[in-house]
Amino acid sequence: MKFNDLELDALREMLNIGSAHASTALSKLTSKKVNLTFPWVRKYRIEDIPALIGHPEIPVATVYLQITGEINKKRIPIGGLLIIIEKKDAIQLTNVLMQRNDTEIS
C-alpha cells in the first residue's frame, strides 16, 4: 500500500493530535509536564523492523498496537503502530508513572 501526500499529511495530523492527548493524560497522571513527539513516521513491514533498529546490544522496550478494519462485517488486521523506546527511557517513564526510583524493569 502506498500513501499519497494527502494521506501522509492526514496520518501525521492524526499522530500529532493523538500525542497531544497522550501528553495531556500523562501530565495529569504524573503532575509533571509531558511532551510527546514522533521523531519520524515511516511505513515498514514488521519483519524488517529488527534491521532498522540497528544496535542489537542496546535493549529496548516496545509497544505494538494492531490496527484493524472491517470487510463484510469481519474484522481484519490492516497494519499496526510500533513504538520503540530505549530501555533507559522506559525505566525513566516507568519510574515517573509508578512514582518509583528503580534502576531496572522486568
VEXLODO-254555 format. One record per residue: x, y, z of N, C-alpha, C in turn; residue in one letter. Coordinates in Angstrom, 3 decimals, decimal comma. Layout:
N
{nxx:X	nyy:Y	nzz:Z	caxx:X	cayy:Y	cazz:Z	cxx:X	cyy:Y	czz:Z	rest:a}
...
end
This chain:
106
{nxx:0,842	nyy:-1,172	nzz:0,000	caxx:0,000	cayy:0,000	cazz:0,000	cxx:0,890	cyy:1,237	czz:0,000	rest:m}
{nxx:0,600	nyy:2,164	nzz:-0,866	caxx:1,370	cayy:3,392	cazz:-0,954	cxx:0,473	cyy:4,565	czz:-0,581	rest:k}
{nxx:1,001	nyy:5,456	nzz:0,268	caxx:0,248	cayy:6,624	cazz:0,688	cxx:0,561	cyy:7,795	czz:-0,222	rest:f}
{nxx:-0,464	nyy:8,562	nzz:-0,579	caxx:-0,213	cayy:9,795	cazz:-1,310	cxx:0,059	cyy:10,910	czz:-0,307	rest:n}
{nxx:0,420	nyy:12,086	nzz:-0,797	caxx:0,786	cayy:13,202	cazz:0,086	cxx:-0,345	cyy:13,584	czz:1,038	rest:d}
{nxx:-1,575	nyy:13,586	nzz:0,552	caxx:-2,711	cayy:13,942	cazz:1,398	cxx:-2,899	cyy:12,918	czz:2,514	rest:l}
{nxx:-2,754	nyy:11,632	nzz:2,197	caxx:-2,893	cayy:10,588	cazz:3,211	cxx:-1,770	cyy:10,663	czz:4,243	rest:e}
{nxx:-0,548	nyy:10,947	nzz:3,802	caxx:0,565	cayy:11,104	cazz:4,745	cxx:0,336	cyy:12,295	czz:5,667	rest:l}
{nxx:-0,139	nyy:13,399	nzz:5,125	caxx:-0,451	cayy:14,567	cazz:5,952	cxx:-1,535	cyy:14,238	czz:6,972	rest:d}
{nxx:-2,548	nyy:13,487	nzz:6,548	caxx:-3,629	cayy:13,105	cazz:7,466	cxx:-3,090	cyy:12,204	czz:8,576	rest:a}
{nxx:-2,211	nyy:11,276	nzz:8,226	caxx:-1,610	cayy:10,388	cazz:9,230	cxx:-0,781	cyy:11,189	czz:10,231	rest:l}
{nxx:0,033	nyy:12,108	nzz:9,743	caxx:0,841	cayy:12,949	cazz:10,636	cxx:-0,046	cyy:13,782	czz:11,555	rest:r}
{nxx:-1,127	nyy:14,340	nzz:11,010	caxx:-2,037	cayy:15,140	cazz:11,831	cxx:-2,698	cyy:14,279	czz:12,905	rest:e}
{nxx:-3,089	nyy:13,067	nzz:12,530	caxx:-3,690	cayy:12,149	cazz:13,500	cxx:-2,700	cyy:11,835	czz:14,622	rest:m}
{nxx:-1,443	nyy:11,599	nzz:14,274	caxx:-0,423	cayy:11,322	cazz:15,288	cxx:-0,162	cyy:12,540	czz:16,168	rest:l}
{nxx:-0,171	nyy:13,731	nzz:15,582	caxx:0,012	cayy:14,950	cazz:16,381	cxx:-1,123	cyy:15,133	czz:17,376	rest:n}
{nxx:-2,343	nyy:14,908	nzz:16,924	caxx:-3,499	cayy:15,038	cazz:17,822	cxx:-3,431	cyy:13,971	czz:18,914	rest:i}
{nxx:-3,117	nyy:12,740	nzz:18,519	caxx:-3,004	cayy:11,652	cazz:19,500	cxx:-1,920	cyy:11,910	czz:20,522	rest:g}
{nxx:-0,765	nyy:12,419	nzz:20,058	caxx:0,325	cayy:12,683	cazz:21,002	cxx:-0,027	cyy:13,834	czz:21,936	rest:s}
{nxx:-0,773	nyy:14,811	nzz:21,450	caxx:-1,212	cayy:15,907	cazz:22,324	cxx:-2,144	cyy:15,382	czz:23,413	rest:a}
{nxx:-3,078	nyy:14,503	nzz:23,039	caxx:-3,981	cayy:13,913	cazz:24,035	cxx:-3,204	cyy:13,043	czz:25,029	rest:h}
{nxx:-2,255	nyy:12,252	nzz:24,526	caxx:-1,451	cayy:11,406	cazz:25,401	cxx:-0,597	cyy:12,258	czz:26,340	rest:a}
{nxx:-0,028	nyy:13,349	nzz:25,838	caxx:0,768	cayy:14,254	cazz:26,681	cxx:-0,080	cyy:14,822	czz:27,802	rest:s}
{nxx:-1,280	nyy:15,261	nzz:27,472	caxx:-2,188	cayy:15,819	cazz:28,477	cxx:-2,539	cyy:14,776	czz:29,530	rest:t}
{nxx:-2,865	nyy:13,562	nzz:29,087	caxx:-3,229	cayy:12,498	cazz:30,032	cxx:-2,060	cyy:12,146	czz:30,942	rest:a}
{nxx:-0,850	nyy:12,003	nzz:30,369	caxx:0,317	cayy:11,689	cazz:31,195	cxx:0,655	cyy:12,833	czz:32,145	rest:l}
{nxx:0,462	nyy:14,059	nzz:31,710	caxx:0,702	cayy:15,202	cazz:32,591	cxx:-0,227	cyy:15,154	czz:33,794	rest:s}
{nxx:-1,494	nyy:14,827	nzz:33,549	caxx:-2,457	cayy:14,732	cazz:34,647	cxx:-2,124	cyy:13,567	czz:35,577	rest:k}
{nxx:-1,716	nyy:12,435	nzz:35,007	caxx:-1,375	cayy:11,266	cazz:35,823	cxx:-0,157	cyy:11,506	czz:36,708	rest:l}
{nxx:0,815	nyy:12,231	nzz:36,182	caxx:2,093	cayy:12,376	cazz:36,876	cxx:2,288	cyy:13,726	czz:37,555	rest:t}
{nxx:1,389	nyy:14,652	nzz:37,300	caxx:1,533	cayy:16,029	cazz:37,803	cxx:2,857	cyy:16,643	czz:37,342	rest:s}
{nxx:3,290	nyy:16,257	nzz:36,163	caxx:4,512	cayy:16,783	cazz:35,566	cxx:4,217	cyy:17,188	czz:34,131	rest:k}
{nxx:5,029	nyy:18,096	nzz:33,604	caxx:4,865	cayy:18,486	cazz:32,211	cxx:5,395	cyy:17,358	czz:31,325	rest:k}
{nxx:4,583	nyy:16,928	nzz:30,373	caxx:4,961	cayy:15,862	cazz:29,457	cxx:4,739	cyy:16,355	czz:28,034	rest:v}
{nxx:5,725	nyy:16,113	nzz:27,178	caxx:5,600	cayy:16,459	cazz:25,771	cxx:6,025	cyy:15,259	czz:24,941	rest:n}
{nxx:5,081	nyy:14,654	nzz:24,244	caxx:5,374	cayy:13,508	cazz:23,392	cxx:5,509	cyy:13,972	czz:21,952	rest:l}
{nxx:6,511	nyy:13,455	nzz:21,278	caxx:6,685	cayy:13,764	cazz:19,865	cxx:7,003	cyy:12,485	czz:19,113	rest:t}
{nxx:6,775	nyy:12,512	nzz:17,839	caxx:7,145	cayy:11,419	cazz:16,957	cxx:8,269	cyy:11,926	czz:16,082	rest:f}
{nxx:9,511	nyy:11,447	nzz:16,328	caxx:10,630	cayy:11,965	cazz:15,541	cxx:10,484	cyy:11,673	czz:14,059	rest:p}
{nxx:9,855	nyy:10,557	nzz:13,714	caxx:9,583	cayy:10,263	cazz:12,318	cxx:8,519	cyy:9,187	czz:12,215	rest:w}
{nxx:7,891	nyy:9,163	nzz:11,102	caxx:6,871	cayy:8,165	cazz:10,820	cxx:7,205	cyy:7,540	czz:9,470	rest:v}
{nxx:7,306	nyy:6,238	nzz:9,449	caxx:7,626	cayy:5,522	cazz:8,223	cxx:6,765	cyy:4,269	czz:8,131	rest:r}
{nxx:6,639	nyy:3,774	nzz:6,945	caxx:5,894	cayy:2,544	cazz:6,714	cxx:6,891	cyy:1,434	czz:6,409	rest:k}
{nxx:6,839	nyy:0,348	nzz:7,201	caxx:7,720	cayy:-0,797	cazz:7,009	cxx:6,945	cyy:-2,079	czz:7,250	rest:y}
{nxx:7,430	nyy:-3,154	nzz:6,692	caxx:6,896	cayy:-4,466	cazz:7,022	cxx:7,461	cyy:-4,849	czz:8,393	rest:r}
{nxx:6,662	nyy:-5,520	nzz:9,194	caxx:7,058	cayy:-5,845	cazz:10,567	cxx:8,339	cyy:-6,669	czz:10,597	rest:i}
{nxx:8,541	nyy:-7,539	nzz:9,621	caxx:9,749	cayy:-8,371	cazz:9,634	cxx:11,016	cyy:-7,582	czz:9,303	rest:e}
{nxx:10,880	nyy:-6,355	nzz:8,811	caxx:12,045	cayy:-5,516	cazz:8,509	cxx:12,496	cyy:-4,666	czz:9,703	rest:d}
{nxx:11,709	nyy:-4,620	nzz:10,747	caxx:11,982	cayy:-3,733	cazz:11,889	cxx:13,314	cyy:-4,031	czz:12,575	rest:i}
{nxx:13,665	nyy:-5,283	nzz:12,906	caxx:14,936	cayy:-5,509	cazz:13,615	cxx:16,150	cyy:-4,920	czz:12,895	rest:p}
{nxx:16,186	nyy:-5,030	nzz:11,590	caxx:17,328	cayy:-4,491	cazz:10,841	cxx:17,358	cyy:-2,965	czz:10,881	rest:a}
{nxx:16,202	nyy:-2,337	nzz:11,029	caxx:16,136	cayy:-0,873	cazz:11,063	cxx:16,613	cyy:-0,299	czz:12,391	rest:l}
{nxx:16,381	nyy:-1,040	nzz:13,466	caxx:16,749	cayy:-0,554	cazz:14,793	cxx:18,258	cyy:-0,465	czz:14,924	rest:i}
{nxx:18,952	nyy:-1,405	nzz:14,299	caxx:20,403	cayy:-1,341	cazz:14,338	cxx:20,964	cyy:-2,018	czz:15,557	rest:g}
{nxx:21,561	nyy:-1,353	nzz:16,391	caxx:22,321	cayy:-1,784	cazz:17,562	cxx:21,607	cyy:-2,839	czz:18,414	rest:h}
{nxx:21,814	nyy:-4,139	nzz:18,131	caxx:21,133	cayy:-5,173	cazz:18,902	cxx:21,613	cyy:-5,259	czz:20,344	rest:p}
{nxx:22,737	nyy:-4,631	nzz:20,652	caxx:23,246	cayy:-4,668	cazz:22,030	cxx:22,535	cyy:-3,663	czz:22,932	rest:e}
{nxx:21,754	nyy:-2,745	nzz:22,354	caxx:21,033	cayy:-1,756	cazz:23,150	cxx:19,619	cyy:-2,280	czz:23,408	rest:i}
{nxx:19,297	nyy:-2,597	nzz:24,673	caxx:17,954	cayy:-3,108	cazz:24,982	cxx:16,891	cyy:-2,027	czz:24,752	rest:p}
{nxx:15,741	nyy:-2,467	nzz:24,267	caxx:14,626	cayy:-1,560	cazz:24,036	cxx:13,352	cyy:-2,155	czz:24,614	rest:v}
{nxx:12,393	nyy:-1,295	nzz:24,857	caxx:11,037	cayy:-1,712	cazz:25,198	cxx:10,167	cyy:-1,316	czz:24,012	rest:a}
{nxx:9,194	nyy:-2,153	nzz:23,700	caxx:8,335	cayy:-1,853	cazz:22,561	cxx:6,868	cyy:-1,991	czz:22,937	rest:t}
{nxx:6,054	nyy:-1,250	nzz:22,225	caxx:4,605	cayy:-1,382	cazz:22,315	cxx:4,107	cyy:-1,522	czz:20,882	rest:v}
{nxx:3,336	nyy:-2,554	nzz:20,628	caxx:2,773	cayy:-2,761	cazz:19,300	cxx:1,266	cyy:-2,711	czz:19,402	rest:y}
{nxx:0,667	nyy:-1,829	nzz:18,633	caxx:-0,788	cayy:-1,709	cazz:18,592	cxx:-1,261	cyy:-2,124	czz:17,211	rest:l}
{nxx:-2,076	nyy:-3,155	nzz:17,156	caxx:-2,590	cayy:-3,607	cazz:15,875	cxx:-3,753	cyy:-2,722	czz:15,445	rest:q}
{nxx:-3,758	nyy:-2,341	nzz:14,195	caxx:-4,841	cayy:-1,551	cazz:13,622	cxx:-5,682	cyy:-2,493	czz:12,778	rest:i}
{nxx:-6,982	nyy:-2,504	nzz:13,035	caxx:-7,866	cayy:-3,407	cazz:12,308	cxx:-8,913	cyy:-2,615	czz:11,531	rest:t}
{nxx:-9,472	nyy:-3,270	nzz:10,560	caxx:-10,562	cayy:-2,706	cazz:9,776	cxx:-11,658	cyy:-3,743	czz:9,657	rest:g}
{nxx:-12,661	nyy:-3,423	nzz:8,875	caxx:-13,772	cayy:-4,348	cazz:8,733	cxx:-14,136	cyy:-4,484	czz:7,262	rest:e}
{nxx:-14,213	nyy:-5,722	nzz:6,821	caxx:-14,668	cayy:-6,023	cazz:5,469	cxx:-15,751	cyy:-7,083	czz:5,589	rest:i}
{nxx:-16,905	nyy:-6,816	nzz:5,008	caxx:-18,036	cayy:-7,755	cazz:5,072	cxx:-18,342	cyy:-8,162	czz:6,506	rest:n}
{nxx:-18,337	nyy:-7,182	nzz:7,407	caxx:-18,631	cayy:-7,390	cazz:8,823	cxx:-17,641	cyy:-8,318	czz:9,514	rest:k}
{nxx:-16,456	nyy:-8,459	nzz:8,936	caxx:-15,408	cayy:-9,281	cazz:9,528	cxx:-14,205	cyy:-8,399	czz:9,823	rest:k}
{nxx:-13,736	nyy:-8,428	nzz:11,075	caxx:-12,595	cayy:-7,606	cazz:11,490	cxx:-11,305	cyy:-8,241	czz:10,993	rest:r}
{nxx:-10,478	nyy:-7,430	nzz:10,314	caxx:-9,218	cayy:-7,930	cazz:9,774	cxx:-8,081	cyy:-6,979	czz:10,144	rest:i}
{nxx:-6,862	nyy:-7,509	nzz:10,323	caxx:-5,718	cayy:-6,629	cazz:10,587	cxx:-5,328	cyy:-5,887	czz:9,308	rest:p}
{nxx:-5,075	nyy:-4,572	nzz:9,446	caxx:-4,656	cayy:-3,792	cazz:8,281	cxx:-3,323	cyy:-3,089	czz:8,504	rest:i}
{nxx:-2,782	nyy:-3,197	nzz:9,689	caxx:-1,499	cayy:-2,558	cazz:9,959	cxx:-1,245	cyy:-2,504	czz:11,446	rest:g}
{nxx:-0,322	nyy:-1,654	nzz:11,826	caxx:-0,012	cayy:-1,532	cazz:13,234	cxx:0,854	cyy:-0,320	czz:13,509	rest:g}
{nxx:0,958	nyy:0,000	nzz:14,771	caxx:1,793	cayy:1,095	cazz:15,237	cxx:2,800	cyy:0,489	czz:16,202	rest:l}
{nxx:4,078	nyy:0,688	nzz:15,938	caxx:5,132	cayy:0,152	cazz:16,786	cxx:5,875	cyy:1,312	czz:17,424	rest:l}
{nxx:5,904	nyy:1,323	nzz:18,737	caxx:6,640	cayy:2,340	cazz:19,486	cxx:7,859	cyy:1,651	czz:20,084	rest:i}
{nxx:9,033	nyy:2,210	nzz:19,832	caxx:10,278	cayy:1,631	cazz:20,322	cxx:10,934	cyy:2,648	czz:21,252	rest:i}
{nxx:11,239	nyy:2,216	nzz:22,477	caxx:11,820	cayy:3,103	cazz:23,483	cxx:13,073	cyy:2,436	czz:24,034	rest:i}
{nxx:14,172	nyy:3,163	nzz:24,054	caxx:15,381	cayy:2,604	cazz:24,669	cxx:15,086	cyy:2,270	czz:26,122	rest:e}
{nxx:15,725	nyy:1,213	nzz:26,614	caxx:15,459	cayy:0,713	cazz:27,961	cxx:15,608	cyy:1,801	czz:29,017	rest:k}
{nxx:16,659	nyy:2,618	nzz:28,905	caxx:16,871	cayy:3,663	cazz:29,916	cxx:15,689	cyy:4,631	czz:29,956	rest:k}
{nxx:15,107	nyy:4,933	nzz:28,791	caxx:13,955	cayy:5,822	cazz:28,745	cxx:12,698	cyy:5,133	czz:29,265	rest:d}
{nxx:12,577	nyy:3,832	nzz:28,994	caxx:11,446	cayy:3,064	cazz:29,516	cxx:11,482	cyy:3,013	czz:31,041	rest:a}
{nxx:12,687	nyy:2,857	nzz:31,607	caxx:12,836	cayy:2,859	cazz:33,070	cxx:12,426	cyy:4,210	czz:33,633	rest:i}
{nxx:12,866	nyy:5,280	nzz:32,988	caxx:12,519	cayy:6,622	cazz:33,458	cxx:11,006	cyy:6,847	czz:33,386	rest:q}
{nxx:10,385	nyy:6,454	nzz:32,285	caxx:8,936	cayy:6,609	cazz:32,144	cxx:8,194	cyy:5,785	czz:33,187	rest:l}
{nxx:8,626	nyy:4,537	nzz:33,387	caxx:8,002	cayy:3,679	cazz:34,398	cxx:8,133	cyy:4,288	czz:35,789	rest:t}
{nxx:9,305	nyy:4,817	nzz:36,107	caxx:9,510	cayy:5,439	cazz:37,420	cxx:8,581	cyy:6,627	czz:37,623	rest:n}
{nxx:8,417	nyy:7,444	nzz:36,606	caxx:7,522	cayy:8,606	cazz:36,724	cxx:6,085	cyy:8,133	czz:36,923	rest:v}
{nxx:5,658	nyy:7,168	nzz:36,126	caxx:4,273	cayy:6,692	cazz:36,216	cxx:3,986	cyy:5,957	czz:37,517	rest:l}
{nxx:4,969	nyy:5,180	nzz:37,991	caxx:4,765	cayy:4,378	cazz:39,194	cxx:5,256	cyy:5,075	czz:40,463	rest:m}
{nxx:5,786	nyy:6,282	nzz:40,306	caxx:6,338	cayy:7,048	cazz:41,434	cxx:7,380	cyy:6,225	czz:42,190	rest:q}
{nxx:8,333	nyy:5,715	nzz:41,425	caxx:9,409	cayy:4,903	cazz:41,975	cxx:10,744	cyy:5,474	czz:41,538	rest:r}
{nxx:11,808	nyy:4,827	nzz:42,002	caxx:13,151	cayy:5,211	cazz:41,591	cxx:13,973	cyy:3,955	czz:41,306	rest:n}
{nxx:13,374	nyy:3,052	nzz:40,500	caxx:14,043	cayy:1,793	cazz:40,182	cxx:15,141	cyy:2,017	czz:39,139	rest:d}
{nxx:16,072	nyy:1,091	nzz:39,085	caxx:17,121	cayy:1,143	cazz:38,071	cxx:16,954	cyy:0,053	czz:37,019	rest:t}
{nxx:15,977	nyy:-0,832	nzz:37,208	caxx:15,700	cayy:-1,909	cazz:36,254	cxx:14,186	cyy:-2,085	czz:36,122	rest:e}
{nxx:13,792	nyy:-2,668	nzz:35,026	caxx:12,394	cayy:-3,075	cazz:34,847	cxx:12,399	cyy:-4,503	czz:34,355	rest:i}
{nxx:11,289	nyy:-5,178	nzz:34,544	caxx:11,181	cayy:-6,559	cazz:34,061	cxx:9,914	cyy:-6,696	czz:33,247	rest:s}
end
